[in-house]
Amino acid sequence: MNRRIIAIAIAATIVTGGAVVLAQSQPTGPGPAPVSASAAYRDYSPEAVSTASADDKVILFFHAQWCSTCKLLSDDITANIDRIPDNVRILHVDYDTATTLKQRYEVTLQHTLVQVGADGDKIASWHLTPTLDALLDELE
């Protein structure tokens, strides 16, 4: 009987601890904060793609708020925003809510980057780029 009570107490502690960790890892507030006021790195909008010139390089960064590697890349982009070339636009796309865009570009993994033309057609895609420099090296 004592073993059963101890087992139940341990299980309850594990479940409670897991719930606390999960609750702490969930975002608070109404949603993610805007990425940047910069034209070089900002939240996705259809207009940000359609107004790109033929010389512009547009990258959709499928970012999940809970993804640690996404945060690392986003932080590196923000810290080095002045190093983004004038013809490059990095558009932050919410991986968890952008279902239509994920289907269109066949995105199945957060931390996916998709280079698109001004017409919105996919040029290239890749995953898990760790830094702004590595992202810029991938551009076609």
DABEL-V108308 format. One record per helix or strand. SS is the DSSP state (@ for helix, = for strand). FROM is the first residue (numbers start at 1). TO is the last residue. If there is no record, write none. Layout:
ss-><SS/SS>
from-><FROM/FROM>
to-><TO/TO>
This chain:
ss-><@/=/@/=/@/@/=/@/=/=/@>
from-><2/41/46/57/68/81/88/99/112/122/132>
to-><25/43/50/63/79/83/94/104/116/127/138>
